Amino acid sequence: MLGFLTFTISVSLILMFLLKNTKHNIIISALFHFSINIGFGIYFTEGFENIILFLINSSVWLIVVLTVVLCNNKYYFKKGIAI
């Protein structure tokens, strides 16, 4: 459950970054979401029975999102209206 929550939050933050950096181009975000779905279709065909693989997957996405957030903090820590 913790792995799924970590993965979901990480991918949501990356999708937000993709939307903001492409001036809300939905095609890029849709392609990213499609690639995530294809990855799940390949590696998690029997559900989330392989907990170790899912935890590794969510940890990798957490590292990616932390790198994106820390390197582009002007998008994530900016005061003002959220779009």
Residue pairs with C-beta under 8 A, 6 or more apart in sequence:
2 55
2 58
3 48
3 51
3 54
3 55
3 57
3 58
4 48
4 54
4 58
6 58
6 59
6 61
6 62
7 54
7 57
7 58
7 61
9 65
10 58
10 61
10 62
10 64
10 65
11 36
11 61
11 65
13 65
13 68
13 69
13 76
14 32
14 61
14 64
14 65
14 68
15 29
15 32
15 33
17 68
17 72
17 75
18 28
18 29
18 32
19 25
19 26
19 28
19 29
20 75
20 83
21 75
22 28
22 29
43 53
43 57
44 50
44 53
44 54
48 54
69 76
